Amino acid sequence: MDQISLNGKVYEIQCEPDIPVPHDMITLLETPIDDTVITHSSACWRRYLAHWAVNDGYLYLSNIEGIYEKKCQEPIRADWFSGEICAIDGELLDYVHLGYASTYEFEHKLRFENGQLVDQQLIDNRGKTNFDPEPTEEAAQAFKVLLDEMIAGLNKDLKKR
């Protein structure tokens, strides 16, 4: 699961912001550094984990593990990213075995436009009882991409036989 540093604390996030490839400061590794856990796990279809940070009102890519590597030590300003990041905090309140649909005590909703933080909310889910969220268009699209990747992988395996 990707992580984000926010106000001096590290949180797991319930999304997978894309990294732009190709990018001048990011390279595809011929031999991934962690070639077992990240690159060959069915829990990580994109084959990399990213570590993000919010500094001075902007989103930065701090580190990448797996099939990509940063070409520099300093964080890369993520001016390519526009969208929402949900950082989770606290106890798990409702487990859902599907992507990022589980509910935690607190959600830090961060909205970015071209890498700039434009809005943030802290949502307190304690005391709530109805955890059946309406699927968003983004969630439906992510599920479709996941299914397409799974089917393509199965088709590839069947052709080998």
N, C-alpha and C positions, 0 to 999 in steps of 0.2 A: 504494500500500500504506500502510495506517495505520502510525503510529509511536508509540512510547512512550518517555518519559524515565524512566530508572530508575537510581538511584545516580549521577547526573551524566553518564550516557551515553545516547545516543539509539539505539534499536533499531527495526527493522521488526518488525511483528507478523503472525502467521499466523492472523488472524481479523478480523472486522469487528464490533466491539461496536456495538450500536444506540445511537442517540441518541433521547431521547424527544421526539416531536413530536406535539402541541404542547408547548412548554415556555416558561416565563416568560422565560428568558434566551437562547432560541434562536429565530431568525426564518427563514422561508423567503424567499429573495430572488426578486423578480420577474425581475431580470436577473442571473444568476450572475456573480460577479467573473471567474472563469476559465471562459469559456463554450466553450472549445474542447477542451482536454486532458481535464479532469475530467468535465465534464457531457455530453460527446458521445463518450466513448470506450467501446468494447465491453469494455474491461478494467475499467471502473468502472460497473457497472450501477446502483448506488445513487446515483450522481452527486455524491458528495462524498467527501472524505478527512478523517479526523479525526486529531488529534494529542493524545495522552494523556500523563499524568504520574502517577507515584506519589510522594506527599509525605506524610510523617508517618503512613504506614500506610493512606492512602486513595487511591483513583483519582480523577483530575481530568480533565476535558475542557479541554485547553489552547487548542485552536484548531480551526476547521473551514474547509475550502476547498471551493468548489463551490456547490451550491444553497442551503446554509444559512450563517448567520452568527451569531456570538455577539453579544449586545447589550451585553456588558460586556468590559472588558479583562482582568479577573482570571479565573483558571481556575474552572470550574464543578465542584463536587464531584459525582461521578457516583454518587449514592446509588441510582439506578435500576438499576445494573448488578450482576448476580450471574452468575458464570460464570468461565471460565478464559481467560486471555490467554497466548499463547505468543510470547515475544520471541525472535527468532533472532539468532545471533551466530556469527562465524567463517566458514570456507569452506563452500561448497555441496558436500555429499558425494554426494547422489543427487537428480537433477532428475526431477520428475514433472510432466508438463504437465496438471495438473488442480488448480485451486485452491491450497490450501496444503499439499499432500502432499509437497513436497520436504523433504529432510533436510539440516540444517546441523550444523556441529561441535557447537554448544551450543544448548540450548533453555532459556530461563528460563520455567518454568511458574508462573504467578501465578494464584491462585484468590481470587476476591472474593465477598463476600456483602454486598449493599446498599452497594457501593462500598468496603467495608473489606477490606483485604488480610488473608486468614485463613490462607493457606498459600503457600509458594513453594519451588520446587525448581530446582536447576541440573542439567540432564541433559547428560552428556558422550557424544556419539555417535561420537567417534573410535574406530576399531577395530571398530565394529559392521559386520556385513556383510549382515544381513537387514533390508532397508528396506521390506518389503511390510507396511504396517500394516493391521490389521483396521479396516474402516471403522466409525466411530462413528455413533451415532444422529444426533448434531449434524451430522456431515459429510453423511450421507444426506439429512437435511432441507435443508441448505444447497444441495445438488445439485438436489433437487426444486424448490426455490424458483427457482434459476437457470434450470432447464429451463422452468418455468412462465412466467417472465418472457420468455424467448426466444420461446416459442410465442405468447404474447400479443402481442409485438412483431411477429412474422411475420404473425399474423392481422390486426393493425391495418394493416400495409403492404398486405396482399392486398385488404382492403376499400377502400383508396384507389384501387385500379386499376380 
